[in-house]
Amino acid sequence: MRRRTKAPSSPLPQRHGIDPVRVRLPEDPEGAWATVREYLVGRYGGAVGVGRVEGMLREERFVGVDGPVGGDEPYVPGRYLWFHRDLPAETPVPFEVGVVYRDERIVVADKPHFLATMPRGRHVTETALARLRRDLGLPFLQPAHRLDRLTAGLVLFVVRPEDRGAYQTLFRDRVVRKEYEAVAPYDPAVELPVTVRSRIEKERGVMAAREVPGEPNAESRVELVRHAGGVASYRLVPVTGRTHQLRVHMNRLGVPILGDPLYPVVREDGPEDFSRPLQLLARTLKFTDPFTGVPRVFESPSVLSGPA
């Protein structure tokens, strides 16, 4: 059995803050691929088309540690190749990413509404990670956790790969206190503060999560901050981190967050209305730094459209 060696560094730089795709040519016991072209066409031809793969080979888009790779080169198991994928057309998000704090280990960013935390699906360059890598000149920057694309507020990024695990562990072990602010209708019949517990499931391909019978896997604390004119500002403290948890729990209480395109009713998909953001903000992050032992408290300077 061939022992896998550590992958070499990419010969390609990032493009628009996005890493190149790395491919390791697998073992081929049946001799299915005589050349690099045959393997690449078999792997990517169905997704992007054989003609596009052939074109990328002609354009010398596939690169090895020694330079561009020709399609007629013999297939060598274990060889590493890199390439930049074609990026999707994206609508620019017209809001800036703020930087609340930065040192040699971390960057605390104030993410705007509508901007994804990191590349996923059709959102690639229009993400907080890609923008921060470009703007700050930090090619190895990675998030320690994620914030929903429609939610604004604080996200912790880690500068050096060797430090990332320590910060991710804080979130995994739930020792980071996260406080959110939301603006939603005011209902005097809803007794607050309250702790909401339920079981939330999110199916792949279905936009909205749903509550189902069973052992609770989601817990949120909901507190009233102030209200005026039928609208209120709420403090939300999640104990767990299920997808759309705070949005689902506010909807369950009968006070869905203003601007929510999924709860209580899924809005028809179409061009995003940047003038109607979800009124949900990750306001505060509190944790003890795993390297220095110093307590950290960060506050988002962003403002929601709440009651006067």
Secondary structure, DSSP 8 states (H G I E B T S, - for coil): ----------SS--BTTB--EEEE----TT---SBHHHHHHHHHHHHH-HHHHHHHHHTT--EETTEE--TTSB--TT-EEEE-----------S--EEEEE-SSEEEEEE-TT-BSS-BTTBSSSBHHHHHHHHHT-TT-EESS---TT-EEEEEEESSHHHHHHHHHHHHTT-SEEEEEEEEE--TTS-SSEEEEEEEE--TT-SS-EEESSS--EEEEEEEEEEETTEEEEEEEESS--TTHHHHHHHHTT---TT-SSSSS-----S--TTS--SEEEEEEEEE-TTT--EEEEE---------
